[in-house]
Amino acid sequence: MVGTASPGRLYGPSLALIVEYIDQHKDQFGVEPICAVLTGMGAKIAPSTYYARKARPPSDRAVRDQAVTAKLREVHARNYGVYGIRKMYAALARLGGVNGVPVARCTIQRLMKAAGLKGVSRRKTPRTTVAGKGIDTRADHVKRNFTATAPDQLWVADFTYVRTLSGWVYAAFILDVFSRKIVGWRLSRNMRTDLALDALQMAIWARQRAGRDLSGLIHHSDRGVQYVDVRYTARLEEAEAVASVGSKGDSYDNAMAEALNSVYKAELVRNLGPWNGIDDLEIATTEYIDWYNNDRLHEALGHVPPAEHEANYYTKTPATEPITV
């Protein structure tokens, strides 16, 4: 045990830390035996000192810490347990603090550490691209410049794979670069072309149904065989979208889509796995994407969710009338 020295004690743990330690173990060993052992180890405390300390009303700081910690646990659990200090700070700020009082970032850091709360870590996602055969004449219209000034200017597409107890499951995603919103997705037991095409169909249907004009949209992907299929390119042309592809085998040319794969694997797949098979993973993915689009705070968007960021844009620039389907 290491702590801040209290008055009269040159070295060793603080009295508060000793009391906390006794609280954690008294049901198993009893107060008096613990005090005897601690005193023998140089952390002197009498049972009467412990009881006097417990009888003292908690300080204002202790009461505040307890309230903030409870809110931190609530917010952390509500967001898949993936938020680190920065996002927890932003989340509490959006809530107006705790009991109407802002919470400093250093306080959040201190209390999260004490409560054992931390964010998830990402790691590089393996590549899944199988290059299409023949010469692909489509140009790279993005050139690693993943920026957009409005929704549906630029989409990025990619897919990844997940090991389940029943075998591999493949997940395809389409992301709107402006809002970071997942506009289309699909899970499958194999890497057939329909995997990517179904995700594209979902994205186009949802956006057109909401009255979005997709003419001139740039759809960026790698040169995987799923994205060079004639049905895929025909569907893009039908929507008046422009196909764009990165160079073969260079992950940086589709970095934003691959970053989404990495986030999905870290925040859902590894965080809540293992998975029995495609059915339970698909249900969980549906719930995760709803949270990702409507609740997850994105640092690149000023710590607001994608749907909110997009709604803010259309508040200033109304979309066309929704299409009834």
Backbone bond lengths (Angstrom), bond angles and torsions (degrees), N, CA, C in turn:
res aa  C-N    CA-C-N  psi(-1)  N-CA   C-N-CA  omega(-1)  CA-C   N-CA-C  phi
1 M - - - 1.463 - - 1.513 110.34 -
2 V 1.334 115.47 128.21 1.457 119.92 -179.54 1.512 108.03 -128.51
3 G 1.304 117.58 138.45 1.455 119.58 -179.83 1.496 111.71 -162.11
4 T 1.333 114.54 -171.27 1.457 120.67 179.64 1.522 109.20 -84.56
5 A 1.295 116.73 133.09 1.469 120.42 -178.53 1.515 110.24 -65.90
6 S 1.337 116.11 137.34 1.456 121.41 176.61 1.518 108.57 -94.55
7 P 1.355 118.57 166.96 1.465 120.46 -179.97 1.528 111.16 -54.46
8 G 1.336 116.52 133.86 1.443 120.74 179.76 1.515 113.53 86.50
9 R 1.355 117.12 -6.12 1.451 120.83 179.63 1.516 108.16 -123.11
10 L 1.331 116.96 113.64 1.458 120.21 -176.55 1.514 111.95 -74.37
11 Y 1.324 116.77 -35.15 1.453 120.63 -177.61 1.533 109.37 -135.53
12 G 1.305 116.12 163.83 1.451 119.98 174.73 1.513 113.07 103.54
13 P 1.323 115.16 -177.46 1.460 120.23 -174.88 1.521 112.53 -75.24
14 S 1.329 114.82 157.78 1.461 119.69 176.11 1.520 109.71 -71.87
15 L 1.324 115.25 160.75 1.459 120.10 178.53 1.526 110.47 -61.61
16 A 1.331 116.32 -38.23 1.467 119.85 179.82 1.524 111.02 -61.37
17 L 1.338 116.26 -40.20 1.457 120.15 -179.67 1.525 111.21 -69.45
18 I 1.342 116.21 -37.92 1.467 120.12 177.49 1.529 110.19 -63.54
19 V 1.319 116.76 -44.47 1.466 121.06 178.96 1.527 110.30 -61.73
20 E 1.322 116.87 -41.86 1.462 120.57 178.38 1.531 110.70 -62.13
21 Y 1.332 116.06 -40.60 1.461 120.86 179.17 1.533 110.48 -63.12
22 I 1.324 116.46 -43.58 1.467 120.15 178.67 1.528 110.25 -63.56
23 D 1.328 116.96 -41.04 1.467 120.93 178.11 1.529 111.26 -56.49
24 Q 1.327 115.70 -40.11 1.460 120.61 -175.90 1.529 112.89 -72.02
25 H 1.338 117.45 -24.50 1.467 119.68 -172.18 1.527 114.66 -121.58
26 K 1.319 117.93 -1.68 1.468 119.53 -174.16 1.523 113.00 -66.07
27 D 1.338 118.12 -31.88 1.462 120.06 -179.73 1.525 111.44 -65.57
28 Q 1.317 115.96 -28.65 1.464 120.17 -178.69 1.525 112.82 -88.39
29 F 1.345 116.07 -39.54 1.472 119.00 -172.18 1.532 114.30 -114.86
30 G 1.326 117.62 -20.65 1.455 120.66 -175.88 1.522 111.47 90.90
31 V 1.337 116.63 151.32 1.467 121.43 -175.27 1.526 111.55 -68.16
32 E 1.334 117.45 -49.43 1.468 120.11 -175.12 1.528 112.79 -60.80
33 P 1.341 119.98 -47.81 1.467 119.41 178.32 1.527 113.21 -60.44
34 I 1.335 116.71 -38.64 1.470 119.24 179.37 1.522 109.91 -65.07
35 C 1.335 117.01 -44.35 1.467 120.29 179.37 1.528 110.75 -60.00
36 A 1.328 116.77 -39.22 1.466 120.39 179.78 1.522 111.01 -64.57
37 V 1.343 116.57 -43.41 1.468 120.48 -179.93 1.523 110.47 -66.33
38 L 1.322 116.88 -45.13 1.467 120.38 -179.40 1.525 110.87 -62.93
39 T 1.321 116.60 -41.92 1.467 120.05 178.78 1.516 110.62 -62.38
40 G 1.314 116.55 -40.52 1.454 120.45 177.73 1.511 113.07 -65.18
41 M 1.331 116.86 -24.06 1.468 121.59 179.21 1.524 111.79 -91.99
42 G 1.336 117.21 1.35 1.456 120.00 177.52 1.503 114.83 101.00
43 A 1.347 117.17 -7.72 1.463 120.73 177.09 1.519 107.50 -96.43
44 K 1.325 117.02 77.83 1.459 122.23 -169.44 1.521 112.09 -69.76
45 I 1.323 114.46 127.46 1.461 120.93 174.17 1.527 108.12 -156.98
46 A 1.316 116.12 132.24 1.460 121.70 176.88 1.521 109.21 -92.81
47 P 1.319 117.94 150.50 1.463 119.56 177.06 1.525 112.38 -54.19
48 S 1.336 116.54 -36.87 1.470 119.49 179.63 1.522 111.54 -63.52
49 T 1.341 115.88 -35.33 1.468 119.98 177.70 1.521 110.41 -65.67
50 Y 1.316 116.14 -42.11 1.469 120.57 178.30 1.522 110.57 -61.06
51 Y 1.333 117.28 -48.99 1.460 120.41 -177.35 1.524 111.42 -66.04
52 A 1.337 116.77 -35.72 1.466 119.84 177.69 1.522 110.38 -64.83
53 R 1.316 114.96 -40.23 1.466 119.68 179.22 1.530 110.50 -65.19
54 K 1.323 117.33 -40.65 1.462 120.45 -179.11 1.523 111.47 -69.87
55 A 1.341 116.68 -28.33 1.465 120.10 -179.88 1.516 112.04 -76.24
56 R 1.324 116.09 -19.00 1.462 120.52 -178.95 1.533 109.31 -71.75
57 P 1.325 118.90 135.49 1.468 120.11 178.22 1.526 110.16 -63.26
58 P 1.333 117.23 144.94 1.465 119.94 -178.93 1.524 111.46 -63.32
59 S 1.305 115.86 147.53 1.464 121.08 179.24 1.524 110.00 -71.14
60 D 1.323 115.68 163.46 1.463 120.36 177.23 1.525 110.54 -58.71
61 R 1.329 116.63 -38.89 1.462 119.62 179.78 1.524 110.66 -64.97
62 A 1.334 117.03 -41.42 1.462 119.70 -179.84 1.525 111.09 -63.54
63 V 1.328 116.56 -40.23 1.464 120.84 178.51 1.520 110.16 -64.63
64 R 1.325 116.06 -43.68 1.458 120.74 178.98 1.531 110.61 -64.22
65 D 1.314 116.98 -44.56 1.466 120.45 179.16 1.524 111.18 -58.98
66 Q 1.310 115.98 -39.18 1.461 120.04 -179.60 1.526 110.81 -64.58
67 A 1.328 116.90 -42.47 1.464 120.95 179.80 1.524 111.10 -67.13
68 V 1.332 116.77 -42.81 1.467 120.54 -179.93 1.524 110.21 -66.30
69 T 1.321 117.27 -41.88 1.462 120.31 179.75 1.522 111.15 -61.74
70 A 1.318 117.13 -40.94 1.466 120.66 178.28 1.522 110.62 -61.57
71 K 1.329 117.04 -42.15 1.466 120.78 178.66 1.524 111.09 -67.90
72 L 1.333 117.06 -39.29 1.462 120.45 177.30 1.522 110.94 -60.32
73 R 1.320 116.64 -44.32 1.467 120.11 179.11 1.526 110.85 -62.28
74 E 1.320 115.92 -41.25 1.463 120.79 -179.19 1.530 111.15 -64.08
75 V 1.326 116.34 -49.56 1.466 120.66 -178.12 1.523 110.83 -66.44
76 H 1.305 116.94 -41.15 1.464 121.29 179.81 1.528 110.60 -61.42
77 A 1.323 117.54 -46.63 1.463 121.56 -179.42 1.520 111.57 -66.71
78 R 1.325 116.95 -36.55 1.460 121.05 -178.42 1.523 111.71 -68.76
79 N 1.310 117.67 -18.84 1.466 122.49 -178.31 1.526 111.48 -114.51
80 Y 1.328 114.83 46.09 1.471 122.63 174.40 1.525 113.67 61.26
81 G 1.322 117.86 11.16 1.458 119.95 -179.17 1.511 113.68 64.53
82 V 1.350 117.11 29.29 1.468 120.06 -174.24 1.526 113.31 -107.97
83 Y 1.326 118.10 -11.45 1.459 119.95 -175.29 1.526 111.61 -75.48
84 G 1.328 114.71 135.48 1.451 121.45 170.77 1.518 109.74 -94.41
85 I 1.317 116.62 -163.23 1.464 121.37 -173.36 1.525 111.89 -63.13
86 R 1.340 117.76 -45.79 1.468 119.94 -176.32 1.521 112.27 -60.89
87 K 1.331 116.42 -46.08 1.458 118.75 -177.80 1.525 111.66 -73.94
88 M 1.309 117.29 -31.98 1.456 118.59 175.42 1.526 110.48 -66.04
89 Y 1.319 116.27 -38.15 1.466 120.43 176.70 1.527 110.18 -62.39
90 A 1.338 116.17 -44.87 1.461 120.37 179.13 1.527 111.18 -66.18
91 A 1.324 116.88 -39.77 1.463 120.84 -178.95 1.524 111.17 -63.97
92 L 1.320 117.26 -44.07 1.463 120.13 178.96 1.524 111.34 -67.92
93 A 1.328 116.75 -34.60 1.465 119.98 177.26 1.526 110.54 -63.56
94 R 1.349 117.11 -39.92 1.466 121.10 178.58 1.529 111.20 -66.48
95 L 1.320 116.25 -27.08 1.463 120.62 178.96 1.524 112.43 -85.10
96 G 1.337 116.25 -2.14 1.461 119.87 -177.87 1.506 113.46 81.83
97 G 1.338 116.00 23.21 1.454 120.43 -179.90 1.517 111.52 83.59
98 V 1.307 116.64 -153.23 1.468 122.72 178.00 1.520 108.16 -118.74
99 N 1.321 115.28 121.91 1.478 121.05 -175.48 1.525 111.18 56.83
100 G 1.339 114.96 35.45 1.457 120.34 176.81 1.505 115.53 79.96
101 V 1.327 117.76 4.17 1.465 121.68 -178.84 1.525 109.10 -113.22
102 P 1.340 118.84 126.53 1.470 120.84 178.87 1.525 111.62 -59.39
103 V 1.330 115.14 152.14 1.466 121.09 179.13 1.519 108.39 -115.32
104 A 1.319 116.61 125.59 1.464 121.30 -179.58 1.524 110.36 -67.84
105 R 1.319 114.79 150.56 1.463 119.69 179.85 1.528 111.41 -61.92
106 C 1.323 117.20 -38.72 1.466 119.84 -179.75 1.528 110.95 -64.81
107 T 1.333 116.59 -33.31 1.465 120.21 176.92 1.520 110.62 -67.86
108 I 1.324 115.99 -41.82 1.464 120.23 177.62 1.522 110.43 -61.80
109 Q 1.318 115.99 -43.32 1.463 120.07 178.83 1.533 110.96 -60.47
110 R 1.319 115.92 -44.96 1.470 120.30 -178.08 1.523 111.42 -64.96
111 L 1.333 116.34 -45.20 1.461 119.60 -175.38 1.524 112.32 -76.44
112 M 1.326 117.47 -32.31 1.466 119.12 175.65 1.522 110.54 -64.83
113 K 1.321 116.21 -40.79 1.465 119.84 178.43 1.520 110.61 -63.35
114 A 1.332 115.90 -43.58 1.463 119.82 -179.65 1.524 111.81 -65.11
115 A 1.340 116.00 -33.21 1.467 120.61 -178.22 1.525 112.78 -88.81
116 G 1.330 117.20 -4.11 1.459 120.35 -179.54 1.514 113.69 73.92
117 L 1.323 117.35 25.96 1.464 121.92 179.45 1.522 109.90 -95.82
118 K 1.317 116.95 133.99 1.459 120.83 177.70 1.520 109.78 -154.41
119 G 1.337 115.74 165.19 1.444 120.54 178.99 1.516 111.40 -82.98
120 V 1.344 115.28 176.24 1.461 119.86 177.29 1.521 108.97 -93.74
121 S 1.301 115.93 154.97 1.462 121.13 177.97 1.514 109.23 -107.61
122 R 1.314 115.36 142.75 1.461 120.88 178.54 1.511 110.11 -98.28
123 R 1.297 115.54 155.81 1.452 120.66 170.98 1.513 108.49 -136.63
124 K 1.313 116.08 161.92 1.455 121.68 -174.23 1.521 110.58 -61.04
125 T 1.342 115.90 133.43 1.455 121.74 179.15 1.523 110.21 -89.68
126 P 1.339 117.65 131.63 1.469 119.86 179.61 1.516 111.86 -60.58
127 R 1.306 116.37 148.27 1.456 121.72 178.25 1.516 110.51 -73.07
128 T 1.342 116.90 144.76 1.459 121.56 -179.88 1.525 111.53 -122.81
129 T 1.311 117.52 8.94 1.459 121.03 -173.93 1.519 112.10 -72.87
130 V 1.332 114.97 129.75 1.460 121.59 167.11 1.518 105.51 -113.16
131 A 1.322 116.96 110.68 1.461 121.28 -173.03 1.519 111.27 -62.88
132 G 1.328 115.50 141.36 1.447 119.75 176.40 1.519 111.59 -70.15
133 K 1.325 115.56 153.26 1.457 120.40 -179.51 1.526 110.15 -82.14
134 G 1.302 115.67 154.57 1.447 120.87 178.57 1.516 112.29 85.04
135 I 1.314 115.42 -176.11 1.459 121.73 -177.54 1.521 109.92 -90.50
136 D 1.313 116.03 127.20 1.461 121.88 177.85 1.522 107.40 -101.31
137 T 1.328 115.63 112.25 1.469 120.19 -175.34 1.527 112.97 -91.46
138 R 1.307 118.06 0.19 1.462 119.65 -179.09 1.526 110.28 -68.47
139 A 1.316 115.49 142.74 1.468 120.71 -175.52 1.523 111.19 -89.07
140 D 1.317 114.88 163.38 1.463 121.98 171.79 1.525 107.01 -95.07
141 H 1.343 116.08 101.60 1.463 121.06 -178.22 1.530 112.21 -87.51
142 V 1.307 117.22 -4.61 1.460 121.50 -175.79 1.519 112.13 -100.66
143 K 1.329 116.02 -44.84 1.473 122.40 178.79 1.529 111.37 51.32
144 R 1.318 114.73 46.92 1.464 123.75 176.26 1.533 114.03 66.21
145 N 1.313 117.40 11.82 1.468 120.88 178.09 1.531 108.32 -98.30
146 F 1.326 115.98 82.85 1.458 120.89 -174.66 1.525 110.23 -87.14
147 T 1.319 115.13 71.04 1.462 121.42 178.18 1.524 109.24 -131.96
148 A 1.321 116.02 151.55 1.459 122.04 176.86 1.519 107.82 -151.82
149 T 1.323 116.33 149.12 1.462 121.09 -178.81 1.521 112.49 -103.07
150 A 1.332 117.46 -0.10 1.460 122.02 179.79 1.528 108.69 -159.32
151 P 1.331 116.66 159.93 1.464 118.80 175.34 1.525 111.13 -62.78
152 D 1.317 115.98 151.66 1.465 123.82 174.12 1.527 113.55 63.01
153 Q 1.313 116.55 24.85 1.461 120.41 167.72 1.523 110.28 -87.60
154 L 1.353 115.31 -37.59 1.459 120.62 -176.19 1.521 110.16 -145.94
155 W 1.327 114.91 123.23 1.455 121.62 171.38 1.522 108.75 -111.58
156 V 1.316 116.32 147.41 1.466 120.62 172.47 1.521 107.93 -121.93
157 A 1.330 115.73 143.05 1.464 121.03 -174.98 1.519 110.63 -131.77
158 D 1.306 115.20 143.40 1.470 120.96 175.85 1.520 107.57 -166.89
159 F 1.320 116.85 173.08 1.457 120.05 175.02 1.519 109.58 -142.48
160 T 1.316 114.18 161.99 1.455 121.13 -179.76 1.515 108.53 -139.02
161 Y 1.315 117.06 179.26 1.463 119.35 -179.36 1.517 110.52 -131.97
162 V 1.341 114.63 153.96 1.460 122.61 -176.10 1.524 108.71 -130.88
163 R 1.317 116.22 130.33 1.463 119.65 175.36 1.531 109.29 -83.39
164 T 1.319 117.39 125.20 1.459 122.50 174.53 1.525 108.83 -118.18
165 L 1.316 116.76 171.98 1.462 120.94 179.62 1.522 111.82 -67.78
166 S 1.343 116.26 -17.25 1.468 120.83 179.96 1.521 112.92 -102.67
167 G 1.325 117.30 2.07 1.459 120.55 -178.73 1.517 111.69 125.73
168 W 1.330 115.97 -175.58 1.458 121.26 -176.87 1.520 111.41 -75.07
169 V 1.320 115.31 143.32 1.462 122.97 171.82 1.521 107.41 -125.87
170 Y 1.329 116.47 137.50 1.464 121.86 -177.59 1.528 109.24 -110.73
171 A 1.326 115.63 138.46 1.466 121.68 -176.64 1.523 109.69 -124.95
172 A 1.329 116.25 123.60 1.467 121.81 177.99 1.525 109.17 -107.95
173 F 1.329 116.08 138.72 1.460 121.87 -178.70 1.524 110.44 -132.52
174 I 1.331 115.27 148.82 1.463 122.20 169.74 1.525 107.02 -126.70
175 L 1.318 116.09 126.88 1.465 122.82 -173.96 1.522 110.19 -118.06
176 D 1.342 116.11 132.87 1.462 120.59 172.40 1.526 108.41 -81.54
177 V 1.318 116.90 124.01 1.466 121.03 -172.91 1.523 111.91 -68.30
178 F 1.322 117.96 -37.03 1.465 120.20 -177.37 1.527 111.77 -65.28
179 S 1.317 116.42 -49.19 1.468 120.47 -173.85 1.516 113.71 -98.12
180 R 1.332 117.39 -9.55 1.473 123.01 -173.80 1.531 111.21 61.54
181 K 1.311 116.64 22.85 1.460 120.91 -179.39 1.523 110.52 -86.48
182 I 1.323 116.58 136.84 1.465 120.95 173.61 1.522 106.50 -79.03
183 V 1.333 116.37 109.84 1.462 120.57 -174.54 1.520 112.17 -95.90
184 G 1.325 117.73 -18.29 1.456 121.11 178.01 1.514 110.80 -152.96
185 W 1.331 116.81 146.47 1.457 120.04 178.43 1.523 109.89 -161.22
186 R 1.317 114.87 162.02 1.465 120.49 179.61 1.520 109.68 -162.99
187 L 1.331 117.10 142.82 1.456 123.01 172.95 1.518 109.61 -112.00
188 S 1.328 116.11 147.16 1.463 120.98 -179.76 1.523 109.43 -153.01
189 R 1.335 115.10 161.07 1.466 119.70 177.21 1.524 112.14 -85.05
190 N 1.326 117.38 -6.20 1.467 119.60 178.25 1.517 110.30 -145.49
191 M 1.332 115.99 172.02 1.465 121.30 -176.06 1.523 112.40 -95.17
192 R 1.308 116.98 33.37 1.458 120.01 -179.80 1.530 110.51 -62.69
193 T 1.315 115.64 163.51 1.464 120.75 -179.50 1.526 111.71 -60.71
194 D 1.344 116.99 -33.99 1.459 119.71 -177.70 1.523 112.57 -61.36
195 L 1.331 117.45 -23.97 1.463 120.33 177.46 1.521 110.08 -58.06
196 A 1.316 116.55 -54.60 1.462 121.10 -179.93 1.524 111.26 -69.74
197 L 1.335 116.64 -38.81 1.460 120.61 -178.06 1.525 111.40 -64.79
198 D 1.323 117.38 -40.38 1.464 120.17 178.68 1.531 111.36 -63.04
199 A 1.332 116.67 -38.70 1.464 119.97 176.70 1.526 110.41 -63.83
200 L 1.327 116.38 -40.31 1.466 120.82 178.26 1.523 110.85 -65.31
201 Q 1.331 116.65 -43.83 1.462 120.25 179.62 1.529 110.73 -59.63
202 M 1.330 116.38 -42.05 1.463 120.06 178.40 1.523 110.94 -61.15
203 A 1.325 116.43 -45.30 1.462 120.70 -177.65 1.526 111.30 -63.38
204 I 1.322 116.72 -47.07 1.467 120.57 -178.44 1.524 110.55 -65.06
205 W 1.325 116.51 -45.65 1.468 120.45 -179.00 1.523 110.88 -60.12
206 A 1.326 117.21 -47.59 1.462 120.91 -176.68 1.524 111.52 -64.33
207 R 1.315 116.78 -41.56 1.469 119.84 -177.14 1.528 111.13 -72.60
208 Q 1.324 117.25 -42.58 1.461 119.09 179.27 1.523 111.00 -67.87
209 R 1.304 117.48 -36.12 1.462 121.12 177.46 1.526 111.13 -62.45
210 A 1.339 116.33 -31.65 1.468 120.89 178.27 1.525 112.29 -84.35
211 G 1.333 116.68 4.74 1.453 120.31 177.88 1.506 115.19 85.47
212 R 1.320 117.71 18.03 1.462 121.22 -178.77 1.529 110.97 -83.18
213 D 1.303 115.91 136.54 1.465 122.73 176.28 1.523 108.44 -89.14
214 L 1.325 116.98 115.38 1.460 121.05 -176.87 1.525 113.30 -97.91
215 S 1.316 117.37 3.01 1.461 118.95 179.81 1.525 109.71 -65.21
216 G 1.311 115.39 129.92 1.457 120.63 -178.52 1.513 113.99 87.88
217 L 1.333 117.46 -6.13 1.464 121.17 175.85 1.526 110.02 -57.20
218 I 1.321 116.28 135.33 1.467 121.16 173.95 1.520 108.31 -97.93
219 H 1.322 115.52 122.47 1.467 122.04 177.27 1.520 107.44 -105.87
220 H 1.331 116.28 113.43 1.465 120.84 -174.50 1.524 110.83 -108.73
221 S 1.319 115.98 135.17 1.461 121.94 178.85 1.521 108.81 -148.49
222 D 1.330 115.63 179.67 1.460 118.60 170.30 1.530 107.85 -85.74
223 R 1.319 116.76 -171.60 1.463 120.76 -177.34 1.530 112.23 -95.51
224 G 1.338 116.03 30.17 1.455 120.27 178.24 1.514 111.97 -62.79
225 V 1.323 114.85 152.08 1.461 120.27 -175.76 1.527 111.50 -60.57
226 Q 1.346 117.73 -29.15 1.464 120.56 -179.39 1.520 111.91 -64.85
227 Y 1.330 116.48 -28.60 1.463 120.25 -174.39 1.530 113.22 -96.25
228 V 1.321 117.27 -7.29 1.464 119.68 177.05 1.519 110.80 -101.91
229 D 1.325 117.39 -2.98 1.456 121.34 179.34 1.528 110.23 -58.75
230 V 1.324 115.73 142.83 1.461 120.81 -174.66 1.531 111.32 -62.10
231 R 1.331 117.59 -33.90 1.467 119.37 179.87 1.528 111.03 -68.76
232 Y 1.321 115.95 -35.20 1.468 120.33 179.99 1.525 110.33 -67.86
233 T 1.318 116.04 -49.34 1.466 119.54 -179.18 1.526 111.24 -65.85
234 A 1.341 116.39 -34.07 1.463 119.55 178.59 1.528 110.95 -66.08
235 R 1.325 116.55 -37.57 1.470 119.77 179.86 1.524 110.35 -67.67
236 L 1.315 117.35 -36.80 1.461 120.25 175.81 1.522 110.71 -63.82
237 E 1.318 116.32 -44.22 1.463 120.38 179.58 1.522 111.09 -63.37
238 E 1.322 116.39 -38.67 1.460 120.67 179.16 1.523 111.26 -61.56
239 A 1.335 115.98 -34.83 1.468 120.92 178.69 1.524 111.99 -86.20
240 E 1.329 117.41 3.14 1.466 124.20 -178.64 1.525 111.60 62.28
241 A 1.329 115.10 32.84 1.461 121.20 176.22 1.520 109.51 -96.70
242 V 1.326 115.81 158.53 1.461 122.05 -177.47 1.527 108.86 -109.36
243 A 1.322 116.28 126.57 1.462 120.65 178.85 1.520 110.25 -80.95
244 S 1.325 115.53 137.53 1.463 122.44 177.33 1.521 107.57 -135.24
245 V 1.330 116.76 139.94 1.464 119.91 -179.32 1.519 110.31 -134.46
246 G 1.328 115.08 145.80 1.454 120.38 175.22 1.513 110.47 -81.97
247 S 1.311 116.12 176.68 1.458 120.19 179.79 1.513 110.09 -73.33
248 K 1.286 117.10 154.92 1.459 123.12 -175.74 1.526 110.93 -65.46
249 G 1.352 115.36 125.80 1.459 120.56 172.37 1.515 115.73 79.20
250 D 1.342 118.35 7.49 1.465 120.58 -178.53 1.523 108.98 -109.46
251 S 1.323 116.80 105.96 1.462 120.77 -175.52 1.522 112.69 -66.29
252 Y 1.332 117.94 -25.55 1.462 120.32 -179.22 1.522 111.81 -67.05
253 D 1.335 117.17 -22.50 1.455 120.21 -179.80 1.525 112.39 -74.66
254 N 1.315 117.52 -10.76 1.467 121.13 174.27 1.529 109.20 -136.65
255 A 1.333 114.72 42.89 1.463 121.20 -169.89 1.522 113.23 -63.01
256 M 1.329 118.33 -37.57 1.459 119.30 -176.11 1.522 111.32 -68.07
257 A 1.326 117.24 -41.08 1.461 120.31 178.19 1.520 110.62 -65.23
258 E 1.321 116.30 -39.65 1.459 119.36 179.34 1.526 111.26 -69.44
259 A 1.321 117.22 -30.36 1.465 120.23 175.70 1.526 110.59 -64.62
260 L 1.333 116.80 -37.65 1.465 120.19 176.45 1.524 110.51 -63.02
261 N 1.335 116.67 -42.97 1.465 119.64 176.81 1.522 110.84 -56.14
262 S 1.323 115.55 -43.41 1.461 121.08 -178.78 1.526 111.43 -63.94
263 V 1.331 116.75 -42.10 1.466 121.47 178.71 1.531 110.28 -64.31
264 Y 1.319 116.57 -45.03 1.472 121.78 179.77 1.521 111.16 -59.44
265 K 1.333 116.01 -43.84 1.465 119.84 -179.47 1.534 110.93 -66.83
266 A 1.335 116.82 -39.30 1.469 120.33 -177.14 1.520 111.98 -74.75
267 E 1.344 117.02 -46.61 1.459 120.83 -170.80 1.525 113.53 -82.37
268 L 1.329 116.81 -27.23 1.463 118.79 -179.59 1.523 112.05 -115.52
269 V 1.328 116.37 -59.61 1.465 119.95 -169.12 1.527 111.99 -60.91
270 R 1.327 116.99 -57.30 1.468 119.38 -178.61 1.529 111.84 -77.53
271 N 1.317 116.04 -29.82 1.461 120.57 -176.64 1.526 112.08 -67.69
272 L 1.342 117.32 -39.81 1.460 121.34 -174.81 1.523 113.68 -114.71
273 G 1.334 117.59 -1.97 1.455 120.57 -179.67 1.512 112.27 -73.40
274 P 1.349 118.06 179.48 1.467 127.18 6.49 1.529 112.26 -77.54
275 W 1.347 115.01 166.73 1.452 122.52 -174.94 1.528 109.98 -115.53
276 N 1.334 115.32 140.36 1.464 119.29 179.67 1.517 111.92 -70.27
277 G 1.326 116.55 -40.65 1.457 120.47 -177.68 1.507 110.84 -178.12
278 I 1.324 115.80 -164.23 1.466 120.58 -173.26 1.528 111.99 -67.16
279 D 1.329 117.84 -31.69 1.465 119.47 -174.26 1.528 112.24 -65.36
280 D 1.341 116.62 -51.77 1.466 117.25 -179.10 1.519 111.68 -70.95
281 L 1.334 117.75 -30.75 1.466 120.04 176.86 1.526 110.71 -67.92
282 E 1.330 117.20 -36.88 1.464 120.27 -179.29 1.525 111.10 -67.57
283 I 1.321 117.02 -41.14 1.468 120.40 177.17 1.528 110.07 -62.17
284 A 1.331 115.61 -45.99 1.467 119.93 -179.57 1.521 111.33 -65.30
285 T 1.336 117.42 -37.32 1.465 121.10 179.40 1.524 110.85 -66.43
286 T 1.329 116.88 -39.15 1.468 120.55 176.39 1.524 110.67 -58.29
287 E 1.329 116.31 -46.33 1.465 120.56 179.94 1.527 111.14 -67.79
288 Y 1.326 115.85 -39.47 1.468 119.90 -179.16 1.527 111.05 -64.43
289 I 1.327 117.47 -44.09 1.464 120.12 -178.13 1.527 110.53 -66.95
290 D 1.320 117.61 -35.75 1.464 119.76 175.21 1.527 109.91 -60.98
291 W 1.331 116.73 -43.99 1.469 120.43 176.71 1.522 110.75 -66.25
292 Y 1.312 117.03 -43.70 1.464 121.82 -178.18 1.529 110.48 -58.78
293 N 1.310 117.43 -44.37 1.463 121.11 -176.85 1.526 113.41 -76.78
294 N 1.321 116.86 -33.93 1.465 119.88 -170.34 1.521 115.73 -107.86
295 D 1.323 117.39 -17.10 1.465 119.06 -174.86 1.524 114.44 -130.53
296 R 1.307 118.02 -32.43 1.466 120.30 -174.11 1.525 110.84 -65.01
297 L 1.320 116.83 129.02 1.460 121.66 179.55 1.522 109.73 -81.19
298 H 1.340 115.72 133.02 1.461 121.34 -179.90 1.525 109.05 -113.21
299 E 1.294 115.36 121.52 1.460 120.36 -177.70 1.522 111.37 -60.17
300 A 1.342 117.21 -39.11 1.463 121.08 -178.19 1.529 112.28 -65.85
301 L 1.333 117.15 -18.70 1.463 121.69 -179.59 1.527 111.98 -100.98
302 G 1.319 116.90 11.56 1.455 119.88 -176.57 1.514 112.43 81.00
303 H 1.330 115.68 30.34 1.462 123.04 179.65 1.527 112.12 59.18
304 V 1.339 115.96 49.62 1.463 121.81 168.87 1.528 107.44 -127.97
305 P 1.331 118.47 157.37 1.461 121.31 178.54 1.529 111.43 -72.32
306 P 1.333 117.88 157.62 1.468 121.11 -179.71 1.527 113.55 -56.24
307 A 1.318 117.80 -46.35 1.463 119.92 -177.64 1.526 111.28 -62.00
308 E 1.306 116.79 -38.44 1.467 120.86 178.58 1.526 110.67 -68.22
309 H 1.320 116.52 -41.33 1.466 120.64 178.61 1.521 110.32 -62.11
310 E 1.311 116.59 -41.94 1.460 121.20 178.85 1.523 110.79 -67.79
311 A 1.318 117.02 -42.14 1.462 120.80 178.93 1.523 111.10 -62.67
312 N 1.317 116.75 -38.34 1.467 120.25 177.41 1.520 110.90 -61.35
313 Y 1.328 116.41 -38.18 1.466 120.17 178.65 1.526 110.16 -64.40
314 Y 1.336 116.88 -46.60 1.460 119.59 -175.68 1.527 112.34 -75.73
315 T 1.310 117.83 -15.68 1.462 120.00 171.60 1.528 109.94 -64.26
316 K 1.332 114.64 -34.63 1.463 120.45 178.80 1.523 111.73 -89.57
317 T 1.349 116.19 -29.20 1.465 121.18 -177.38 1.519 108.36 -131.61
318 P 1.336 119.08 86.72 1.466 121.04 -175.80 1.521 112.07 -58.26
319 A 1.335 115.23 144.25 1.462 120.93 176.74 1.519 109.45 -81.11
320 T 1.332 117.21 173.05 1.453 121.81 175.63 1.518 109.15 -71.87
321 E 1.337 116.52 171.50 1.460 120.27 -178.29 1.525 110.59 -62.94
322 P 1.350 117.36 137.71 1.465 119.85 178.28 1.517 111.79 -59.09
323 I 1.310 116.50 148.46 1.455 122.88 178.50 1.519 108.78 -92.89
324 T 1.318 117.73 130.56 1.458 121.37 176.92 1.518 109.20 -83.59
325 V 1.324 116.12 122.68 1.467 120.99 -178.46 1.519 109.02 -115.66
